């Protein structure tokens, strides 16, 4: 009898193990299987060499970063997530604050936060994956996909590079008289924005492809284009093209259904929750909710040689707006600062309501800097100055020194006019 019980026990355990493995395989298949072009070819564990992870004077660099965090984040009472990594090794990581009103749900590595315009980098890379797959071309006019679109010179390239000249949707809709029915809705959609552009044909803010003009409309339209090409709603298309293949398991596109559960953003004072408004369901230009670790996975993927075909990858970090001499420029979904010493700082910042964010992807040093704040303060943008610890950016080094020497760590909080001019 004891022998039979033993046999039965071993059989039960074996069955459980097999079932567990099967469930794991099914889960993996469910989360990565797609017919859409995607980044599933990338092995994140084989992106960097041992040399990429090495950092001379590592202890002193980490000490400086820790002092920065104490001075700016803790003393300034910033909320959010903060991460600095070299290669695939995290040098520093910290979280503080809360995701919900009343000091509920303390922030940690698994709580996704809104990254605002940093979302544009992910929208851009999904678009470029479709370009690589031959589903569209950078030179394609938007009228190829939306025949009644009233701006025939606007192409996929001018949307990605912020050179379309299209009016900003958050501004032009306010000028429409009499007010169209769409504006009485609780939440506008990307399709509403397209429909209003087609119906009212507002003037271009500047002639197409004559210069840089940062505009959320560009990326709201790119989201619609991704939906059109893939025949998949943008939130699910992004899961299949980018998020699941890169194991960004806490990342999603915010939708109206998420208003009750998503992490909130706050005013600096109080803090009080920043209320939703009718523009909060428009995605592509914003509305990626993610964690520093998930965004770090995305950054690692971009360092991988298999990320995109080489000729397409090289276009990402080219400066396309050179009509005026200056440090600031824009590539495809990335901002950049090109200094007099020909060094290039590649990054994107974000701002929306109570959210401020920084995503620096340093090409030479293979360093990633991520700062996501959900209690409004322009001091979150100071994280970009940490780039001077890793590459030859004298301007950022000086900016970092000034940041650390400020006696009042909250004096710029809540004052958007004092923000870096490339804060969105």
C-alpha positions as CSV (number, residue, x, y, z in Angstrom):
1,X,0.0,0.0,0.0
2,X,2.8,2.4,0.9
3,X,4.5,1.5,-2.4
4,X,1.3,2.3,-4.4
5,X,0.9,5.6,-2.6
6,X,4.5,6.5,-3.4
7,X,3.9,5.7,-7.1
8,X,0.7,7.7,-7.1
9,X,2.5,10.7,-5.5
10,X,5.3,10.6,-8.0
11,X,2.8,10.4,-10.9
12,X,0.9,13.4,-9.4
13,X,4.1,15.5,-9.0
14,X,5.2,14.6,-12.6
15,X,1.8,15.6,-14.0
16,X,1.9,18.8,-12.1
17,X,5.4,19.7,-13.5
18,X,4.4,18.8,-17.0
19,X,1.2,20.9,-16.6
20,X,3.2,23.8,-15.2
21,X,5.6,23.7,-18.1
22,X,2.8,23.5,-20.6
23,X,1.1,26.5,-19.0
24,X,4.4,28.4,-19.1
25,X,4.8,27.6,-22.7
26,X,1.3,28.6,-23.5
27,X,1.7,31.9,-21.6
28,X,4.9,32.6,-23.5
29,X,3.3,31.8,-26.8
30,X,0.3,33.9,-26.0
31,X,2.5,36.9,-25.2
32,X,4.8,36.7,-28.1
33,X,3.0,35.1,-31.0
34,X,2.0,37.6,-33.7
35,X,1.8,37.9,-37.4
36,X,2.8,41.5,-37.3
37,X,6.4,42.7,-37.9
38,X,7.9,42.8,-34.4
39,X,11.1,43.0,-32.3
40,X,11.0,39.3,-31.3
41,X,14.3,38.6,-33.1
42,X,16.3,40.4,-30.4
43,X,18.0,38.6,-27.6
44,X,18.4,41.2,-24.8
45,X,20.9,39.0,-23.0
46,X,23.3,39.1,-25.9
47,X,23.2,42.9,-26.6
48,X,26.3,44.0,-24.8
49,X,30.0,42.8,-24.5
50,X,31.7,42.7,-21.1
51,X,33.5,45.9,-22.0
52,X,30.1,47.7,-22.5
53,X,29.3,47.0,-18.9
54,X,32.6,48.2,-17.5
55,X,32.8,51.6,-15.9
56,X,36.0,53.0,-14.5
57,X,35.6,54.8,-11.2
58,X,32.2,53.2,-10.9
59,X,32.0,53.6,-7.1
60,X,32.5,57.4,-7.3
61,X,30.0,57.8,-10.2
62,X,27.4,55.9,-8.2
63,X,28.1,58.1,-5.2
64,X,27.6,61.2,-7.3
65,X,24.3,59.8,-8.7
66,X,23.2,59.0,-5.1
67,X,24.0,62.5,-4.0
68,X,22.0,63.9,-6.9
69,X,19.0,61.7,-6.0
70,X,19.1,62.9,-2.4
71,X,19.5,66.5,-3.3
72,X,17.0,66.7,-6.1
73,X,14.5,63.9,-5.6
74,X,14.3,63.4,-1.9
75,X,14.9,67.0,-0.8
76,X,12.7,68.2,-3.6
77,X,10.0,65.7,-2.7
78,X,9.8,64.4,-6.3
79,X,7.7,61.2,-6.9
80,X,8.4,58.6,-9.5
81,X,11.0,56.1,-10.7
82,X,14.6,56.7,-11.5
83,X,17.2,54.4,-13.1
84,X,20.7,54.7,-14.5
85,X,22.4,51.8,-16.3
86,X,25.6,51.1,-18.2
87,X,25.2,48.3,-20.8
88,X,22.8,45.9,-19.1
89,X,23.9,46.6,-15.6
90,X,21.8,48.9,-13.4
91,X,24.1,51.4,-11.6
92,X,21.4,53.1,-9.6
93,X,17.6,52.7,-9.1
94,X,15.1,54.3,-6.7
95,X,11.4,54.9,-6.3
96,X,9.4,57.2,-4.1
97,X,5.9,58.5,-3.8
98,X,2.5,57.0,-4.6
99,X,0.4,56.0,-7.6
100,X,-3.0,56.8,-6.1
101,X,-4.6,59.6,-4.1
102,X,-4.4,59.5,-0.3
103,X,-0.9,58.0,-0.3
104,X,-2.1,54.7,-1.7
105,X,-0.1,52.2,-3.7
106,X,3.6,53.1,-3.0
107,X,5.6,53.3,-6.2
108,X,8.0,50.4,-7.0
109,X,9.7,48.8,-10.0
110,X,6.5,47.1,-11.1
111,X,4.1,50.2,-11.1
112,X,3.7,51.6,-14.6
113,X,3.7,55.4,-14.9
114,X,2.8,57.7,-17.8
115,X,5.9,58.8,-19.7
116,X,4.1,61.4,-21.8
117,X,6.0,62.4,-24.9
118,X,8.7,59.7,-24.3
119,X,5.9,57.6,-25.9
120,X,6.9,59.1,-29.2
121,X,10.1,57.1,-29.3
122,X,8.1,53.9,-29.0
123,X,5.6,55.0,-31.6
124,X,8.4,55.9,-33.9
125,X,10.2,52.5,-33.5
126,X,6.9,50.6,-34.2
127,X,6.5,52.7,-37.4
128,X,10.1,52.0,-38.5
129,X,9.5,48.2,-37.9
130,X,6.7,48.5,-40.5
131,X,9.0,50.3,-42.8
132,X,11.6,47.6,-42.5
133,X,8.9,45.0,-43.3
134,X,7.9,46.9,-46.5
135,X,4.5,47.8,-45.2
136,X,5.1,51.4,-45.9
137,X,7.8,53.8,-47.0
138,X,9.2,57.0,-45.3
139,X,8.3,58.9,-48.4
140,X,4.7,57.8,-48.5
141,X,2.3,60.7,-48.3
142,X,-0.4,60.3,-45.7
143,X,-3.0,60.6,-48.5
144,X,-2.0,57.2,-49.7
145,X,-3.7,55.7,-46.6
146,X,-6.2,58.5,-45.8
147,X,-7.3,59.8,-49.3
148,X,-9.3,62.8,-48.0
149,X,-6.5,64.0,-45.8
150,X,-6.1,67.7,-47.0
151,X,-2.3,68.1,-46.8
152,X,-0.8,66.2,-49.7
153,X,2.8,67.1,-48.9
154,X,2.7,65.5,-45.4
155,X,4.6,62.2,-45.5
156,X,5.5,59.5,-43.0
157,X,9.0,61.1,-42.8
158,X,7.7,64.6,-42.0
159,X,5.5,63.1,-39.2
160,X,8.3,61.2,-37.6
161,X,10.8,64.1,-37.9
162,X,8.4,66.8,-36.7
163,X,8.6,68.7,-40.0
164,X,5.0,68.3,-41.2
165,X,3.9,71.8,-40.2
166,X,0.5,70.5,-39.1
167,X,-1.3,72.6,-36.5
168,X,-1.2,71.3,-32.9
169,X,-4.5,69.5,-32.2
170,X,-4.7,70.8,-28.7
171,X,-4.8,74.3,-30.1
172,X,-6.7,74.2,-33.4
173,X,-9.7,72.4,-32.0
174,X,-10.3,75.3,-29.6
175,X,-10.7,77.7,-32.6
176,X,-13.4,75.8,-34.4
177,X,-16.7,77.7,-34.5
178,X,-19.4,76.7,-34.1
179,X,-18.2,73.9,-31.8
180,X,-18.4,70.5,-33.5
181,X,-20.2,67.6,-31.8
182,X,-16.9,65.8,-31.2
183,X,-15.8,68.5,-28.7
184,X,-18.8,67.7,-26.4
185,X,-17.5,64.2,-25.9
186,X,-15.9,63.2,-22.6
187,X,-12.8,62.0,-24.5
188,X,-11.6,62.7,-28.0
189,X,-10.1,59.9,-30.1
190,X,-7.3,59.9,-32.6
191,X,-10.0,59.3,-35.3
192,X,-11.8,62.4,-34.1
193,X,-8.6,64.5,-34.6
194,X,-8.2,63.1,-38.2
195,X,-11.9,63.8,-38.9
196,X,-11.6,67.4,-37.7
197,X,-8.5,68.0,-39.8
198,X,-10.3,66.6,-42.9
199,X,-13.5,68.5,-42.2
200,X,-12.2,72.0,-41.2
201,X,-8.8,72.0,-43.0
202,X,-7.1,74.4,-40.6
203,X,-4.1,76.2,-42.0
204,X,-0.7,74.7,-41.7
205,X,1.4,76.2,-38.9
206,X,4.3,76.4,-41.3
207,X,4.9,75.0,-44.8
208,X,5.6,71.2,-44.8
209,X,9.3,70.2,-44.6
210,X,10.6,73.7,-44.2
211,X,11.7,73.3,-40.6
212,X,11.2,71.7,-37.2
213,X,8.0,72.3,-35.3
214,X,7.2,70.1,-32.4
215,X,3.6,68.9,-32.7
216,X,1.6,66.2,-31.0
217,X,-0.6,65.9,-34.1
218,X,2.2,64.2,-36.0
219,X,2.4,61.2,-33.6
220,X,-1.4,61.0,-33.0
221,X,-1.6,60.4,-36.8
222,X,1.2,57.9,-36.8
223,X,-0.8,55.8,-34.3
224,X,-3.7,55.9,-36.7
225,X,-1.4,54.9,-39.5
226,X,-0.1,51.9,-37.5
227,X,-3.7,50.9,-36.9
228,X,-4.4,51.2,-40.7
229,X,-1.4,49.2,-41.8
230,X,-1.8,46.4,-39.2
231,X,-5.6,46.3,-39.1
232,X,-5.1,46.2,-35.3
233,X,-6.1,48.7,-32.6
234,X,-3.0,50.7,-31.7
235,X,-2.9,49.5,-28.0
236,X,-2.8,45.9,-29.2
237,X,-0.5,46.6,-32.1
238,X,2.1,48.1,-29.8
239,X,1.8,45.0,-27.6
240,X,2.5,42.8,-30.5
241,X,5.2,44.8,-32.3
242,X,7.1,46.2,-29.3
243,X,6.0,45.5,-25.7
244,X,5.6,41.7,-25.6
245,X,8.6,40.8,-27.8
246,X,10.9,43.0,-25.6
247,X,9.4,41.5,-22.3
248,X,8.0,44.9,-21.3
249,X,5.4,43.1,-19.2
250,X,4.2,46.1,-17.2
251,X,3.8,48.4,-20.2
252,X,0.5,49.3,-21.9
253,X,-1.2,52.1,-23.9
254,X,-3.6,54.0,-21.7
255,X,-7.2,54.0,-22.7
256,X,-10.5,55.3,-21.3
257,X,-11.1,52.0,-19.6
258,X,-7.9,52.5,-17.5
259,X,-8.9,55.7,-15.9
260,X,-9.9,54.1,-12.6
261,X,-6.8,51.9,-12.2
262,X,-3.9,53.6,-13.9
263,X,-1.3,55.4,-11.8
264,X,-2.3,59.0,-11.3
265,X,-0.3,62.2,-11.9
266,X,-0.4,65.0,-9.3
267,X,0.1,68.7,-8.8
268,X,3.2,69.5,-6.9
269,X,1.3,71.2,-4.1
270,X,-1.0,69.1,-2.0
271,X,-0.4,66.8,-3.7
272,X,-3.8,66.8,-5.6
273,X,-4.6,64.4,-8.5
274,X,-4.4,66.1,-11.9
275,X,-7.9,65.5,-13.4
276,X,-8.4,63.9,-16.8
277,X,-9.6,66.0,-19.6
278,X,-11.0,65.3,-23.1
279,X,-7.5,65.0,-24.7
280,X,-6.4,62.2,-22.3
281,X,-7.4,59.3,-24.5
282,X,-5.4,60.3,-27.6
283,X,-2.4,58.1,-28.0
284,X,0.8,57.8,-30.1
285,X,2.0,61.2,-29.0
286,X,1.6,60.2,-25.3
287,X,-0.2,57.5,-23.2
288,X,2.5,54.9,-22.9
289,X,2.4,53.7,-19.3
290,X,5.6,51.9,-18.4
291,X,8.2,51.3,-15.7
292,X,11.9,52.3,-15.7
293,X,12.9,48.7,-16.0
294,X,10.6,48.1,-19.0
295,X,11.9,51.3,-20.7
296,X,15.4,50.0,-19.9
297,X,14.6,46.8,-21.8
298,X,13.5,49.0,-24.8
299,X,16.8,50.9,-24.6
300,X,18.8,47.7,-24.5
301,X,17.0,46.5,-27.6
302,X,17.9,49.7,-29.4
303,X,21.5,49.0,-28.7
304,X,21.2,45.6,-30.2
305,X,22.7,45.2,-33.7
306,X,19.5,43.3,-34.8
307,X,17.1,46.1,-33.7
308,X,16.5,47.4,-37.3
309,X,18.1,47.0,-40.7
310,X,21.2,49.1,-40.6
311,X,20.2,51.7,-43.2
312,X,16.9,52.3,-41.3
313,X,18.6,52.4,-37.9
314,X,21.1,55.0,-39.0
315,X,18.2,57.4,-39.9
316,X,16.9,57.5,-36.3
317,X,19.7,59.7,-35.0
318,X,20.3,61.9,-38.0
319,X,19.6,65.6,-37.4
320,X,16.9,66.6,-39.9
321,X,16.3,70.2,-39.0
322,X,19.4,72.2,-39.9
323,X,17.8,75.4,-41.3
324,X,19.0,77.3,-38.2
325,X,22.3,76.8,-36.5
326,X,22.0,75.6,-32.9
327,X,22.5,72.8,-30.5
328,X,19.0,71.3,-30.5
329,X,17.7,69.1,-33.3
330,X,15.4,66.1,-34.0
331,X,15.8,62.8,-35.7
332,X,13.1,60.1,-36.0
333,X,11.3,60.0,-32.6
334,X,14.4,61.3,-30.8
335,X,15.6,64.7,-29.8
336,X,19.3,65.4,-29.8
337,X,21.8,68.0,-28.8
338,X,24.8,68.3,-31.1
339,X,27.5,70.2,-29.4
340,X,30.4,72.2,-30.9
341,X,32.8,69.3,-30.2
342,X,30.5,67.1,-32.5
343,X,29.4,65.1,-29.5
344,X,25.7,64.0,-29.8
345,X,23.3,63.6,-26.9
346,X,20.2,61.6,-27.9
347,X,17.1,61.6,-25.7
348,X,13.5,62.4,-25.4
349,X,11.7,64.3,-22.6
350,X,8.0,64.3,-21.8
351,X,5.4,66.5,-20.1
352,X,1.7,66.0,-19.8
353,X,-0.4,67.3,-16.9
354,X,1.5,66.2,-13.7
355,X,3.9,64.0,-15.6
356,X,7.6,64.9,-16.4
357,X,9.9,62.3,-17.9
358,X,13.4,61.8,-19.3
359,X,14.7,59.0,-21.5
360,X,18.4,59.4,-22.4
361,X,19.9,56.8,-24.7
362,X,23.6,57.5,-24.9
363,X,25.1,56.1,-28.1
364,X,28.8,56.0,-27.3
365,X,28.8,55.0,-23.6
366,X,25.8,52.7,-23.9
367,X,24.3,54.4,-20.9
368,X,20.5,54.7,-20.2
369,X,19.1,57.3,-18.0
370,X,15.4,57.2,-17.1
371,X,13.4,59.5,-14.8
372,X,9.6,59.4,-14.6
373,X,8.0,61.8,-12.3
374,X,4.3,61.7,-11.5
375,X,4.2,64.8,-9.2
376,X,4.7,67.9,-11.4
377,X,8.2,69.4,-11.2
378,X,10.6,70.6,-13.9
379,X,13.5,69.4,-11.8
380,X,12.9,65.9,-13.1
381,X,14.5,67.2,-16.3
382,X,17.8,67.7,-14.5
383,X,18.3,63.9,-14.8
384,X,19.5,64.5,-18.4
385,X,22.5,66.4,-17.1
386,X,23.8,63.2,-15.6
387,X,24.8,62.3,-19.2
388,X,27.9,64.5,-18.5
389,X,29.2,61.8,-16.1
390,X,29.5,59.4,-19.0
391,X,30.3,61.3,-22.2
392,X,32.0,64.5,-23.2
393,X,29.1,66.9,-22.7
394,X,30.6,70.0,-21.0
395,X,27.3,71.9,-21.2
396,X,25.5,69.1,-19.4
397,X,28.4,68.8,-16.8
398,X,28.0,72.5,-16.0
399,X,24.2,72.2,-15.8
400,X,24.6,69.3,-13.4
401,X,27.0,71.4,-11.2
402,X,24.5,74.2,-11.0
403,X,21.7,71.8,-10.2
404,X,23.7,70.3,-7.3
405,X,24.6,73.8,-6.0
406,X,21.1,75.1,-5.9
407,X,20.2,76.0,-2.3
408,X,16.4,75.8,-2.8
409,X,15.7,72.5,-4.4
410,X,12.1,73.3,-5.2
411,X,12.4,76.8,-6.5
412,X,11.5,75.9,-10.1
413,X,8.8,73.4,-9.2
414,X,5.5,74.1,-10.9
415,X,6.9,76.8,-13.2
416,X,6.8,75.4,-16.7
417,X,8.3,78.5,-18.3
418,X,11.6,77.7,-16.6
419,X,11.8,74.2,-18.1
420,X,14.3,73.1,-20.6
421,X,13.1,74.3,-24.0
422,X,13.0,70.7,-25.1
423,X,11.0,69.5,-22.1
424,X,8.1,67.8,-24.0
